[in-house]
């Protein structure tokens, strides 16, 4: 008798992965803690995280939008200003360092930077350059809008039962002047790149673990009962600033994030990990959940991921149909401030980097 003789079929590659039809591969996640219909749920993270919030809302879960759109905005205006995308109107949060910054600013542990970017008489927030595409009329208006978001973060964290955070990247750009980690490289979505000031940094396992731990400790300082569900985005890097090949850079980045998420989940009872990354990128699925660009996750892939999520937290629920695909943006070469008008890449700030690729 040895330990392997008592293991279930899901523990063996042949019976769990190689032999079943890919649509039958299940049992990938056993929730560590319950997630109920009435639990207040927050979502934040990379662009893939928007699918989670939308799915929670569509299934009637208590997904919390902490900063509601003001009346009078059209659906397009709400979309362009990132209302109703994540629980916090921070825009995409790709790195653990940026999550820690937002929580530290919201909870008064640190002061946010006072820098603004001016273009054509309008003022843009370097901390969330995509959230107000037309900018603000003044710096005072910009800081007031940011203060509203910080208050919404603070109130949301205090009331939440579970935070679902999707890790996206390890690569980022730091500001030498004050140490701020930018959400995207200055000079891409907005602003101007200063090589003497803006420094590339690829966060290590220890650094990601440190920043993520600090962020979650901050959140639980105002809400000791907060539970955390970590995921890793399956969306690969649009470009890497390491100088290496983007495929190996993607593998490195996702491996670090996956390892940190797994380590924290193993160490803490209030932290769990949901394998959206493995479901989309895993060998048995043979890339079927990616669009032809091998980057955008298909609506069918999103539905498959979320059906596994809901099937685990509430096995009696019926699977949701795959959402209709959004039209893809036209392939153009705009200036560096333009963004895709539609489709998945509208939500991914780093997608703008593809415009700098040699044609």
N, C-alpha and C positions, 0 to 999 in steps of 0.2 A: 504494500500500500504506500502511495506517495501523494503529496498534496495535489498534484494535477488531476488525479483520478476523481476527485470530488468537485471539480470546477464545472460551472454551467457551460452550455454551448457558446455563449457570448464571449467567453474567455479564450476561444481558439480561433485563429485566423480562418481556417477552412470552413468551419461551421457558421461563423459569425459574419465573414466578409466574402470569401471566395465562392461559396456555393449558393447563397440566397440571391434571388433577383434583387437588383439595387433598390427597387421600390419596397422591398420587404426587409431591408436592413433597418433594424430598430433596436430599442433598448440601449441607445448610446448614452443616455443620461438618466440617472436616478436622482431626483432633487434631494438635496440635503435638508431643506426646510420647506414647509408648505408655502405656496403662493396662491392666495385665495382671491375670489371674485371681488371682495370688498377692500382688499389691501391697497393702500396708496402706493402706486408704482411710479418711479422716475426713470427716465432713460436719457443717456448722454453718451457722447463718444464720437467715433468717426462716422463717415457718411452712411455706412451700412446700418448704423444704429437707428436711423430714421424708419427702417422697415419694422423694427421691433415695436417702437411706439405706435405706429399706425396699426399693426396687427393687434396689439393689446386693446387699442381703442375700438377697432372693428369687432372684436370678440366680446365687447362689453365689460372688459376689465377696467379697474379704476385707475387708468393712466392719468397722471396729473400734468396738466399744462400750466406751469406756474406764472406765465405772463401772457394773458389773453390779448388778442389783437384789439385795438380800439375800433369802435363802430365806424362804418362808412368805407372801410377798405374793401376793394374787390378781392376775389380769390387769388388773382395773380399778384396783387399788391401784398397780400398776406404771405404768399409763397416767397416772393422776392425778399421780404423782410424777415424770413425765417420764423414767422409765427406758426405755432402748432407743429413744428418739425421735431424738436427735442423738448424735453421738459423745461430746459433752460435756454433762453435766447442768446446763447453764447456763440452760435455757429458750431462748426465741427470742432471737436476736441480730439485730436489725433494722439496725443502723448499723455502719459501719466503726469509729466511735469506741468503741462498746461491745466490739467484737471486740478492739481494741487494749487496752482496759482489762483484759479477762480474761487476755490473753496477758501483759501487764505484771505483773499480780498473780501469775499462775502461775509466772512466771520470775524473780520477785523484783526486777523493775525498779521497781515501785511497791508501796506498801502499800495494801491494800483498805480501804475505809471501815469504821468500827466502829459505825455507826448501826444500830439495829434498830427495827422497827415493832411495837408491842404492841397486840393486840386480844383482848379477852375472855380475858386471862390467857395468851395464846399469843404467840410471838415469830416475826416474819416477816422475811425477808431482802429489803431494798430492791433488791438487785442481781439477784434472781430471784424476784419475788413470787408467781409461779404454780407454782413447782416443788414446794413443800410446801404444798398447799392448807389443811391443818389447822395449819400452823405448827409451831414447836418448843416444847418444854417450858421452855427457858431460852435466854438469849443465848449461854451457853457451848456448848450443844448446836448452836445455829445456826452459830456460828463453826467448830465442829468439822466439821459437815457441809460447809460451804463449803471448808474446808481439804482435805477429801477430794476434792472436785471439782477444786480447783486442782492437787492432786497428780496427778489423773487427766489433766488437760490437759497438764501438764508431761511426763508419761510418754508420752502419746499422740503429742504433737508430736515427741518424740525418736525414736519408732519408725516414724512414718508415711512412706509413699512419696509420697502425694498428699493434699492438703487441698482439699475441694470446698466453697467458701463461696458462699452465696446472699445477695446484697445485697437489702435490702428497702425501706428508707426513708432519707430525708434529714432528716425532721423528728424532733426529740427534745427532751427537757427536761433542762436542766442544773441542778445544785445550786450556788447561789452560795457555800455554805459551804466546800466542798472541791473544786469543779470536777467532781465525778462526773457522768457522763452516765447518766441512768436508762434502763432498758430500755423502760419505758412511763411515762406521766404519773402521778406520785403522785396518789392520790385516785381512781384509776379501778379498777385491779385490786385494789390494796391501798393502805394508808397514807392520809395526809391532805395535801391540796394547800395549800401556803403561798405566796401570790403574792409575798411579799417574798423568798422563798428559791428557788423553783422557776421557772426562766426558760426560755421557749421559744427554741429555736434551730433554724434550717433550714440544714443544712450545705451549703456551697458545693462546687463542683468541686474547688477547691484543698484545701479542708479534708478532703473525703472521700479524695482522693488521698493527702494527708499521713497520715491515720490508717490507711488501708489499707496503705500502704507501710510504715509503722512496725510494724503488726501482723505483716505477713509477714516483715519483717526480724527481728523478735523470734523468730518461729517458726524461721527459718533460722539463727538464731544458735546453736540447739541441734541443728539438723539441716540442714546446708548443702545436702544433696541433695534437700530437700523440693520437690516440684512443687506447683503451685497451679492449680486450675481454678475460675474465677469464673463465676457465673451471676447473673442479675437476676430476682427474683421477678415473675411476671406478675400477682400479686394486687394490685389497686389499693388506695389508701388508704381506710380506713373513714371517716375524717374528717380534715380539715386544720385546724390551728390558725393558719394564715396569715391568715385572714379572707377569702381568695379562694374561688373555686369549687373543689370537690373534684376535678372532672375536670381542670381546668388544673393544679391542684396535683399531681395524680397524674402528669400528663405531665411536669411539671418535674422531679419527684423521680426518676422512672424514667429520664429523659433524662440527668440528672447521673450517676446510678449506672452507666448503660450506657456513657456516655462515659468515665468513670474506668476501668471494667473493660476497655474496648477500648484505652485508652491504655496501661495497664500491660501488657496482653497484647502490644501492639505493641513495647513497649520491652524486655521481658525474655523470654529463652528458656524460663525455668522457669514462666512464667505463661501460661495459655491462657484462652479465653472460650468457654463453651457457650451457644448462643442459645435457652434455654428461654423467655425473655421474648418473643422474636420469634415463636417457634412458636405460642404460645398467643394472643398479641394481634395477630398480623400480619393485614393486610388480606385475604389470600386465605382465611383461616379464618373470617371474618365473625362472630366471636364465638361460634362453635359449641362452643368448649371451655369456656364459662362456663355455670354454672347460671343460672336466671332472675334471681337477684340481681345478675348481671353482675360478680360478685366471686369466687365460689367456682369453682375449676377442677374440671371434671367428671372422674370416673375415666377416661373415654375420652381426655380431654385429657392427663391425666398419663401414660397408657399411650402415647399418640402421642409425647409428649416423650421418654419413656425409651426407646422403640423406636428413635428417631433417635439417641439417645446410644449404645445398645448396638450399633446397626447400624454406627456409625462406628468404635467401638473393636474390634469383633469382627463383621465383616460376615456371617460364616457362621451366627451365632446366629439362631434362630427368634424372631419377634416374640412378646412376652408378651401374653396376653389382658388386656383392661381389667379392673381390680379392681371388685368390687361396690361400689356406692355406699353410704355410711353413712347411716343415717336422719338427717334434718334435725332440729335442736332445735326445740322448740315456741317460737312467737313470744310471749314474755312480757315483762314490764317489771320485772325483779327489782331488788333493791338493787345498789349499785355494786360489791359484792364477789362477786356471783354470776356464774357463767360458763356458756356453753352446755354442755349435758350430753353432746352428741354432735355428730358431723358435723365438717366442716372447721374451722369457727370455734372449736371447742374448743381447737385448737392455736394460734390467732392471738390473742395478748393484746390487740392493738388492736381486735379485733372488739367488745370491751366498749364501745367508744366509740359504737357504734350505739344503745345504750340511752339516750344523751343527746340523740338527734335528736328534734326536734319531731314529734309524731305527727300 
